[in-house]
């Protein structure tokens, strides 16, 4: 898709980077290049056409999904995080918070969950040494 000077574009490699086409560059091996102003310290760079996508400011993640404007998992996470932080009640979704926690799981932390699920009364007392992940084990229990 050809771009015109003055048009806003987004980088395919870094979807958070939005720039403006300054000028049509040269064509090398059938690939069209554009002079793109990214702002800040980056300034103006020559970028191949296939590394750019037209910038469309979408009002919601749903609209982005429907219009095919999400460029991958990181872009989807960025959009969801942005909208979650700008809500009246941010970060109240346990699943969202769980995925954003960057928690490292170890196999032994799942053993109490399996025992809990197999127990007829669905009760379990977890007694481990300090720092072995009792909170994570309890979180796994309540997350299921």
N, C-alpha and C positions, 0 to 999 in steps of 0.2 A: 504494500500500500504506500503510495508516494505521500510524502509530507510537504507542507508548505511553510515558508518562513512565517514566524509568529505563532505557529501552532504549538500547543503544549503536548509533550510526550512523556512517557514513563519508560524507565529502563527495564528490560526483561530480566536482567541479572539482579537488580536491586529495585524492587517495586516501590520502595519508599522514596526513590529518587525521581523527581519530576523536573523537567527542563523545558526550554523553549528552543525551537528550531530557529537558528540565526540565518543560515544560508544553505543552499544546496551545494554539496561538496562534489568531489570527483567520483567517478565510477571505476572500480578496480575489479577485473575479472567478472564482470556482470553484477557486481554488488555495489549498490548506490550508498554513498556516505553522506552524512549531514553534519554541519557544524551546529552543535547543541550547547547552549548555555545552561549549565547546571547550577550556577550561583555559588556563593561562598568561596572557599579556597579552591574548589575544583575548577571553576571558571568555564571556559569554552573548550570542548573536546570534539574531535571527529569521531562519529559513531556510525556503524553499519546499520542499514535500514532494518535488517532482521533482528537487531538487538533493541529495537524500539517498538513501542505500542502507543497508540493514540491515548492521551489522558482524558478520562471521563470521570468527573467528580460525581460519585454515586451517593445517594442519601442513606442507604442501608446495605448490610451484607446480603440480604435476600435479593435486592435489585442487582447487586454485583454477580451473584450466582446465576440468576436468570439471564443476564446479559453476557455471561461468559467473560467477565472482566477480571476475574481472580486468576493470578498467574501462577498459583501453586500454594502449597501448604503454608509457607511463611507469610505470604500475602493474606491468606485467609485468617491466620492467627492475628496478624497486624490489624486487620479490619475489625475482627471480633473484639479484640482487646480495646481498640479505640472506642467502639460503641458501648462496650461494657463499662468503661471508665466514665463515659459521658451520660450515663443514665441517672435517674433519681435515686436508685438503690444499687450502687455498683458492687460487683463481686459477691453477690449473694448466692450464686449457683455453685453448689458443692463440686460438681463435675468440673466446672471451669477452674475453680481454685485448685482442685486435685491435680489437673493437668499442668497448671502453671507453677506447681510447687518444686519441680525438679527433684523430687524425692528419689533416692536410690533404694531399690528393693533387693532383698536377699532371700533366697529360697526358704530359710528357716522362719521368716516372718509370715509365710503363708500356712505353716503348720497349725497354728491356733485357729485360723479361719476355717481350715478343713475340719478340724475337731468341732468347732462351733456349728458348722453346717450339718455335720453328722450327728450331733447330740440331739436327743429327743426334746429336751427342755429349752434348747437354744440359749444356754447359759455357759459361761466359761470364766475362770479366774486365771489371769495372766500374771505370772510372777517371774520376772527375769532380772538379771543384773542391770545396773544403770547403763543406759546407752545402747541397749540391744534392739530397740525399736518397738517398745510396748505401745507407744502412741500410734505408730504406723500400723501395727497389728490391729489395734482397736479401730482405726480408720478404715482398714480393709473390711472389718466386720460390719461396720455401719454403712459402708459404701455398697454393700451387696444386699 
